[in-house]
Amino acid sequence: MPTSLQRSSQALFESAQRAQLSPRWLSDYGLMEVTFAGEKKLLFANKSELNSQLAAYLSANKDATRTVLHQYGLPNIPYCTPKTLAELESFFVQYQPVVMKPTMGQRAVGVELIKELKSLPHTSFSGQIFEQYIRGKELRYLVLQSQVIAVQEKVFAGEIYQPSASQRVSYPQSSWDDQLVRTAVQACQVLGLEFAAVDFMIKTDGVALILEVNSAPALWRFESPDQGPAIAVCDLLLRATLLHWEEHLK
């Protein structure tokens, strides 16, 4: 079975074919070459040239993301990057249960739900961030150049999201929440992101908090949702990338 990256790469490759960019594979992990205005260019489904290195890092580093969101007053989940066990225990007592995540993790690898004080790690906290665990509805707002272009709900049965065990339900634009649209755009703007997915956790009382910001979302999930309208995300992203290249030719 192809990986998520392979499926996104194939969707982007087919988009480049439709745009008559003569794409060809350079690797088996998604790197491709296209021809634009007589020049050879590179495309990779897991990284967008529209995002700066700083912006991509800020969204990849969960501590940095939360720091920036807090600085700009955006709806943040309570979190802690403890230096001592006492600091971590104090956070746990106030916000239990908590989720432990690798600061630079992705695709839910290494994520652990901690429900008891005795289950907290007692040695090294390096490279970990702890967040209050919140159960609710998880929504993803996809932003391209300050415009929301797609919205999906992540549907899963367990306590912790696992990409391989989830379904994606696309929402028609008429069902998008105006406040979440504004917040998603603002989150991308303060992080300097031109293309990213902003994930919200909607609590049972209706309050929405930003769960994470992902500068490398799975493109194929929007092209082939389990339910709801399909969105030609690769075509939209590629069109924006071509305009970006065109600007640099002037």
C-alpha positions as CSV (number, residue, x, y, z in Angstrom):
1,M,0.0,0.0,0.0
2,P,1.4,3.4,-0.9
3,T,2.4,5.8,1.9
4,S,0.7,9.1,2.5
5,L,3.6,10.9,1.0
6,Q,3.6,8.7,-2.1
7,R,-0.2,9.4,-2.6
8,S,0.3,13.1,-2.2
9,S,3.3,13.0,-4.6
10,Q,1.3,11.2,-7.2
11,A,-1.6,13.7,-7.0
12,L,0.9,16.6,-7.4
13,F,2.6,14.7,-10.3
14,E,-0.8,14.3,-12.1
15,S,-1.5,18.0,-11.5
16,A,1.8,18.9,-13.1
17,Q,0.9,16.7,-16.1
18,R,-2.4,18.5,-16.5
19,A,-0.5,21.8,-16.4
20,Q,1.8,20.5,-19.2
21,L,4.9,20.9,-17.1
22,S,6.5,17.6,-18.4
23,P,7.1,16.2,-14.8
24,R,9.5,13.4,-14.3
25,W,10.4,11.6,-11.1
26,L,13.8,12.1,-9.6
27,S,13.4,9.8,-6.6
28,D,11.1,7.2,-5.1
29,Y,10.1,9.5,-2.2
30,G,8.3,12.2,-4.2
31,L,11.0,14.5,-5.6
32,M,10.1,15.5,-9.2
33,E,11.4,17.8,-11.9
34,V,9.2,20.0,-14.0
35,T,9.9,22.4,-16.9
36,F,8.6,26.0,-16.5
37,A,9.4,28.8,-18.9
38,G,12.2,26.7,-20.4
39,E,13.8,26.2,-16.9
40,K,14.0,23.0,-14.8
41,K,12.3,23.4,-11.4
42,L,11.9,21.0,-8.5
43,L,8.6,20.0,-6.8
44,F,8.1,18.0,-3.6
45,A,4.7,17.3,-2.1
46,N,6.1,17.4,1.5
47,K,7.5,21.0,1.2
48,S,6.1,24.1,-0.5
49,E,8.4,26.6,-2.0
50,L,5.8,29.2,-1.0
51,N,6.8,28.8,2.7
52,S,10.1,30.3,3.9
53,Q,12.5,28.1,5.9
54,L,11.7,30.1,9.1
55,A,8.0,29.7,8.6
56,A,8.3,25.9,8.0
57,Y,10.5,25.6,11.1
58,L,8.1,27.5,13.3
59,S,5.2,25.2,12.3
60,A,7.3,22.0,12.6
61,N,8.5,22.9,16.1
62,K,5.5,22.5,18.4
63,D,7.0,24.6,21.2
64,A,7.8,27.5,18.7
65,T,4.3,27.3,17.3
66,R,2.6,27.5,20.7
67,T,4.9,30.4,21.7
68,V,4.0,32.4,18.6
69,L,0.3,31.6,19.0
70,H,0.4,32.8,22.6
71,Q,2.3,35.9,21.7
72,Y,-0.4,37.0,19.2
73,G,-3.4,36.0,21.5
74,L,-4.7,33.1,19.3
75,P,-6.7,30.3,20.9
76,N,-4.0,28.0,22.3
77,I,-4.1,24.7,24.2
78,P,-2.4,24.9,27.6
79,Y,1.1,23.5,27.3
80,C,4.4,23.0,29.1
81,T,8.0,22.4,28.1
82,P,9.3,21.5,31.6
83,K,12.8,21.9,32.9
84,T,12.2,19.9,36.1
85,L,9.9,17.1,37.2
86,A,8.3,19.4,39.8
87,E,7.3,21.8,36.9
88,L,5.8,18.9,34.9
89,E,4.0,17.5,38.0
90,S,2.5,20.9,38.7
91,F,1.3,21.2,35.1
92,F,-0.2,17.7,35.2
93,V,-2.1,18.4,38.5
94,Q,-3.7,21.5,36.9
95,Y,-4.5,20.1,33.5
96,Q,-4.7,16.3,33.7
97,P,-4.8,14.2,31.6
98,V,-2.0,15.4,29.3
99,V,-0.5,14.4,26.0
100,M,3.2,14.0,25.6
101,K,4.5,14.8,22.1
102,P,7.9,15.0,20.4
103,T,8.5,18.7,19.9
104,M,9.6,18.0,16.3
105,G,7.3,15.0,15.7
106,Q,4.9,14.4,12.9
107,R,2.0,12.0,11.9
108,A,1.3,11.3,15.6
109,V,4.5,9.3,16.0
110,G,5.6,9.1,19.7
111,V,2.4,10.8,21.0
112,E,1.3,9.4,24.4
113,L,-1.7,10.1,26.5
114,I,-0.8,10.3,30.2
115,K,-3.7,9.8,32.7
116,E,-1.8,9.2,36.0
117,L,0.8,11.2,37.8
118,K,3.0,8.1,38.2
119,S,3.1,7.6,34.4
120,L,5.0,10.9,33.9
121,P,8.5,10.5,32.6
122,H,11.0,11.0,35.5
123,T,14.3,11.5,33.6
124,S,14.6,13.5,30.4
125,F,12.1,15.9,29.0
126,S,14.4,17.1,26.2
127,G,12.6,17.2,22.9
128,Q,9.1,16.8,24.4
129,I,6.1,19.1,24.8
130,F,3.2,18.4,27.2
131,E,-0.3,19.6,26.3
132,Q,-3.7,19.4,28.0
133,Y,-5.6,16.5,26.5
134,I,-8.9,17.7,25.0
135,R,-11.5,15.4,23.5
136,G,-13.8,16.9,20.9
137,K,-14.3,17.3,17.2
138,E,-11.1,17.9,15.2
139,L,-11.3,20.1,12.1
140,R,-8.6,21.0,9.6
141,Y,-8.7,24.4,7.8
142,L,-6.4,24.5,4.7
143,V,-5.0,27.9,4.0
144,L,-3.3,29.1,0.7
145,Q,-2.1,32.6,0.6
146,S,-4.4,34.0,3.2
147,Q,-7.5,32.2,1.8
148,V,-9.1,29.0,3.2
149,I,-9.5,26.6,0.3
150,A,-10.8,23.5,2.1
151,V,-12.2,22.3,5.4
152,Q,-12.2,18.7,6.7
153,E,-13.2,16.8,9.8
154,K,-10.9,14.1,11.1
155,V,-13.0,11.2,12.2
156,F,-11.4,8.6,14.4
157,A,-12.5,6.2,17.2
158,G,-9.5,6.2,19.6
159,E,-8.4,8.6,22.2
160,I,-5.4,9.7,20.1
161,Y,-5.5,10.5,16.4
162,Q,-3.7,8.1,14.1
163,P,-3.6,9.0,10.4
164,S,-3.9,5.4,9.2
165,A,-7.0,4.8,11.3
166,S,-8.9,7.9,10.5
167,Q,-11.4,9.1,7.9
168,R,-11.7,12.6,6.4
169,V,-15.0,14.3,5.8
170,S,-14.8,17.3,3.5
171,Y,-17.2,20.2,4.3
172,P,-18.9,22.3,1.6
173,Q,-18.0,26.0,1.8
174,S,-21.5,26.7,3.1
175,S,-20.6,24.8,6.3
176,W,-17.4,26.6,7.1
177,D,-17.2,28.5,10.3
178,D,-16.4,32.2,9.6
179,Q,-14.6,32.7,12.9
180,L,-12.4,29.6,12.3
181,V,-11.7,30.8,8.8
182,R,-10.4,34.1,10.2
183,T,-8.4,32.4,13.0
184,A,-6.8,29.9,10.5
185,V,-5.7,32.7,8.2
186,Q,-4.4,34.7,11.1
187,A,-2.4,31.8,12.5
188,C,-0.8,31.3,9.1
189,Q,0.0,35.0,8.9
190,V,1.7,35.3,12.3
191,L,3.8,32.2,11.5
192,G,4.6,33.6,8.0
193,L,3.1,30.6,6.2
194,E,1.7,30.9,2.7
195,F,0.4,27.3,2.7
196,A,-0.5,25.3,5.7
197,A,-3.3,23.4,7.5
198,V,-4.6,24.7,10.8
199,D,-6.1,22.0,13.0
200,F,-8.7,23.0,15.6
201,M,-10.1,21.0,18.5
202,I,-13.7,21.9,19.1
203,K,-14.5,21.3,22.8
204,T,-17.9,20.0,23.9
205,D,-18.8,23.5,25.0
206,G,-18.1,24.8,21.4
207,V,-14.8,26.6,22.3
208,A,-12.3,26.1,19.5
209,L,-8.5,25.8,20.3
210,I,-5.7,25.4,17.8
211,L,-4.4,21.9,18.0
212,E,-1.5,22.3,15.5
213,V,-0.3,24.0,12.4
214,N,1.0,21.8,9.6
215,S,3.0,23.2,6.7
216,A,3.2,19.8,5.0
217,P,-0.4,18.5,5.1
218,A,-1.4,15.3,3.2
219,L,-2.6,16.7,-0.2
220,W,-4.2,13.5,-1.3
221,R,-6.7,13.6,1.6
222,F,-8.3,16.6,0.1
223,E,-8.2,15.2,-3.4
224,S,-9.8,11.9,-2.3
225,P,-11.8,12.4,0.9
226,D,-13.8,9.6,2.5
227,Q,-16.9,11.7,2.4
228,G,-17.9,15.1,1.0
229,P,-16.7,17.2,-1.9
230,A,-13.2,16.6,-3.4
231,I,-11.0,19.6,-3.7
232,A,-8.4,20.0,-6.4
233,V,-5.8,21.2,-3.8
234,C,-2.8,20.2,-6.0
235,D,-4.0,22.3,-8.9
236,L,-4.5,25.3,-6.6
237,L,-1.1,24.9,-4.9
238,L,0.6,24.4,-8.2
239,R,-1.0,27.4,-9.7
240,A,0.2,29.5,-6.8
241,T,3.7,28.0,-7.2
242,L,3.8,28.9,-10.9
243,L,2.8,32.5,-10.1
244,H,5.6,32.6,-7.5
245,W,8.1,31.3,-10.1
246,E,6.8,33.8,-12.7
247,E,7.4,36.7,-10.3
248,H,11.0,35.7,-9.8
249,L,11.5,35.6,-13.6
250,K,10.7,39.3,-13.9
